[in-house]
């Protein structure tokens, strides 16, 4: 079995817990996920199966969307409501307009310091393991992009919003930083990932549903999972097809098929990649090709 199944991750499960459960349900070992969700978080968790594990890196970099709720006035050690309250502060008089102005400051490319309760490693040790031992170490800020923050709500000490962001964004930290901008403390109280491009919540299935219905009805093909890559198609003779099958690197642009179109395949790329393409050979999906040193060469093959 090769493809992607989008799981609606429940609370209290780690992403690895979901992978382990999937291995038992599908009786298949070659399974991986495309981006960690904290145990407290719910929502879209794409699971790659079989040959689809080869595209994990291509999917992890995609834009993600979350629906978040936060509470003002209290800071916790983990940055979310499952942690221990470590500090409190009064909440100033606020209204939706003031909150909207504060939130707007975070839209765009910003720097974010990763939380101690994270899987990031420093000198070979996970920050979360150090945090559980009461050790705090210096973390360097990382550049992230907040594409949008909308559907904003405010009720006394509670804020809700939807955020569309880049890989590497810690929404818990975003909540803490928003609270600081408002002159108080805060922590995240709820988080649901509604999309991890190109996968959305309406594609997601619960583990119980998957177990009852089987994988076939929910399996997304590798080809479809890469819909965000533009198409590049070639027409190869027998000699060059054998060369490609044997891993010989040659410039595919010389064999471009001008008759091949996106419309013929019924697919519409949602965005454009600068150097990666879905490769079709003789009008059949073959893999991924990339631009390198002025040439367009094969990167990954999936037609085995």
Secondary structure by P-SEA (a helix, b strand, c coil): cbbbbbbcccccccaaaaaaaaaaaacccccccccccccccccbbbbbccccccaaaaaaabbbbbbbccccccccccccccccccbbbbbccccaaaaaaaaaaaccbbbbbbccccccccccccaaaaaaacbbbbbcbbbbbbcccccccccccbbbbbbbbcccccaaaaaaaaaaaacbbbbbcbbbbcccccccccccccaaaaaaccccccccccccccccbbbbbbbbcaaaaaaaaaccccccccccccccccccccccccccccccccccccccbbbbbbbcccbbbbcccccc
